[in-house]
Amino acid sequence: FFFFLMITRTTRIKTGGSAAASDGDKRQTLKTEPDSTAPLIYNLAVKAKDARNSELAGKLYTQLLEVVPNHTNATINLAVLEREAKRYDQAIELLDKALKREPENTAAIINRVQVLEEKGDINAARQALEEAHKLNPEDEEIQHSLNELQKKKAMLNK
């Protein structure tokens, strides 16, 4: 509701029109002023996710990515929502996009590994972590995840 109100207010001020803004008006405002609205949309999406409103958070991240397609954090957070909904292929696709832009992004790497683990592909998860470890040998989070994954694999092989 707050997001709709903010967009409605912005549209009314710019156009001098009525308070009822159409979806097209909202998107136009976002496209013409992405620098000013993108941080607000991102923060609203994070708050929605934190409040466990995955549907709203997903819509906000998607809307943000339509306007700012290279927003890595929004891409990763949307992938997390996809993983939580068990839509693993969509999550991997989003994380691959984020990693294409930022190959050493630890959050994208760790989330991709989690998706692969949840899909049951422990070997691919281990391989991804080993490659990430080569890129970032001093990254403690990657090292910790690699150690945990090796423990899981050892337990599965017993």
C-alpha positions as CSV (number, residue, x, y, z in Angstrom):
1,F,0.0,0.0,0.0
2,F,2.8,2.4,0.9
3,F,4.5,1.8,-2.4
4,F,1.3,2.5,-4.3
5,L,0.7,5.6,-2.3
6,M,4.2,6.9,-3.0
7,I,3.9,6.3,-6.7
8,T,0.5,7.8,-6.8
9,R,1.7,10.9,-5.1
10,T,4.7,11.2,-7.4
11,T,2.5,10.8,-10.5
12,R,0.0,13.4,-9.3
13,I,2.7,15.9,-8.6
14,K,4.4,15.4,-11.9
15,T,1.3,15.4,-14.1
16,G,-1.0,17.6,-12.0
17,G,-3.5,14.7,-12.5
18,S,-5.8,12.8,-10.1
19,A,-4.6,10.6,-7.3
20,A,-5.5,7.4,-9.3
21,A,-2.4,6.3,-11.0
22,S,-2.6,3.4,-13.4
23,D,0.1,0.7,-13.5
24,G,1.4,2.2,-16.7
25,D,1.8,5.6,-14.8
26,K,3.7,3.8,-12.0
27,R,6.1,2.1,-14.4
28,Q,6.6,5.3,-16.3
29,T,7.6,7.1,-13.1
30,L,10.0,4.3,-12.3
31,K,11.5,4.4,-15.7
32,T,12.0,8.1,-15.8
33,E,13.4,8.4,-12.3
34,P,15.1,5.0,-11.5
35,D,17.8,6.7,-9.5
36,S,15.4,8.2,-7.0
37,T,12.8,5.3,-6.8
38,A,15.1,2.2,-7.1
39,P,16.5,2.5,-3.5
40,L,13.0,2.9,-2.2
41,I,11.6,-0.1,-4.0
42,Y,14.6,-2.2,-3.0
43,N,14.1,-1.2,0.7
44,L,10.4,-1.9,0.5
45,A,11.1,-5.3,-1.0
46,V,13.6,-6.1,1.8
47,K,11.1,-5.1,4.4
48,A,8.4,-7.3,2.7
49,K,10.8,-10.2,2.7
50,D,11.7,-9.7,6.3
51,A,8.0,-9.6,7.2
52,R,7.7,-12.9,5.4
53,N,5.5,-11.4,2.6
54,S,7.3,-13.3,-0.2
55,E,4.7,-12.5,-2.8
56,L,5.0,-8.7,-2.3
57,A,8.8,-8.9,-2.1
58,G,8.9,-10.9,-5.3
59,K,6.7,-8.4,-7.1
60,L,8.8,-5.5,-5.9
61,Y,12.2,-7.1,-6.8
62,T,10.7,-8.0,-10.2
63,Q,9.5,-4.5,-10.8
64,L,12.9,-3.1,-9.7
65,L,14.7,-5.4,-12.1
66,E,12.5,-4.3,-15.0
67,V,13.8,-0.8,-14.4
68,V,17.4,-1.5,-13.2
69,P,18.2,-4.9,-14.7
70,N,21.8,-5.0,-13.3
71,H,20.7,-4.6,-9.6
72,T,22.7,-7.5,-8.3
73,N,21.3,-7.5,-4.7
74,A,17.7,-7.5,-6.0
75,T,18.7,-10.4,-8.4
76,I,20.1,-12.4,-5.5
77,N,17.2,-11.7,-3.2
78,L,14.7,-12.7,-5.9
79,A,16.7,-15.9,-6.4
80,V,16.4,-16.6,-2.6
81,L,12.7,-16.2,-2.9
82,E,12.7,-18.6,-5.8
83,R,14.8,-21.1,-3.8
84,E,12.4,-20.9,-0.8
85,A,9.5,-21.6,-3.2
86,K,11.5,-24.6,-4.5
87,R,11.7,-23.1,-8.0
88,Y,15.3,-24.2,-8.3
89,D,15.8,-23.7,-12.0
90,Q,14.6,-20.1,-11.8
91,A,16.8,-19.5,-8.8
92,I,19.9,-20.8,-10.6
93,E,19.1,-18.7,-13.6
94,L,19.0,-15.5,-11.5
95,L,22.1,-16.4,-9.6
96,D,24.0,-17.1,-12.8
97,K,23.0,-13.6,-14.0
98,A,24.3,-12.1,-10.8
99,L,27.6,-14.1,-11.0
100,K,28.0,-13.1,-14.7
101,R,28.1,-9.5,-13.5
102,E,30.0,-10.1,-10.3
103,P,31.9,-13.4,-10.4
104,E,33.3,-13.0,-6.9
105,N,30.0,-12.1,-5.2
106,T,30.0,-14.3,-2.1
107,A,26.3,-14.0,-1.5
108,A,25.5,-15.2,-5.0
109,I,28.0,-18.1,-4.8
110,I,26.7,-19.3,-1.4
111,N,23.1,-19.0,-2.5
112,R,23.8,-20.9,-5.7
113,V,25.5,-23.7,-3.7
114,Q,22.5,-23.8,-1.4
115,V,20.1,-24.2,-4.4
116,L,22.3,-27.0,-5.8
117,E,22.4,-28.7,-2.4
118,E,18.6,-28.5,-2.1
119,K,18.2,-30.0,-5.6
120,G,20.3,-32.9,-4.3
121,D,23.3,-32.1,-6.6
122,I,26.0,-32.2,-4.0
123,N,28.8,-32.8,-6.6
124,A,27.9,-29.6,-8.5
125,A,27.6,-27.7,-5.2
126,R,31.1,-28.9,-4.2
127,Q,32.5,-28.0,-7.6
128,A,31.0,-24.5,-7.5
129,L,32.5,-23.9,-4.0
130,E,35.9,-25.2,-5.1
131,E,35.9,-22.8,-8.0
132,A,34.8,-20.0,-5.8
133,H,37.5,-20.9,-3.3
134,K,40.1,-20.6,-6.1
135,L,38.8,-17.1,-6.9
136,N,38.6,-16.1,-3.2
137,P,41.0,-18.3,-1.2
138,E,40.8,-16.1,1.9
139,D,37.0,-15.8,2.0
140,E,36.0,-17.4,5.3
141,E,32.4,-17.9,4.4
142,I,33.3,-19.8,1.2
143,Q,35.9,-21.9,3.2
144,H,33.3,-22.6,5.9
145,S,30.7,-23.7,3.3
146,L,33.2,-25.9,1.6
147,N,34.1,-27.6,4.9
148,E,30.4,-28.1,5.7
149,L,29.6,-29.5,2.3
150,Q,32.6,-31.9,2.5
151,K,31.2,-33.1,5.9
152,K,27.8,-33.7,4.4
153,K,29.2,-35.6,1.5
154,A,31.3,-37.8,3.8
155,M,28.2,-38.6,5.9
156,L,26.3,-39.5,2.7
157,N,29.1,-41.8,1.6
158,K,29.0,-43.8,4.8
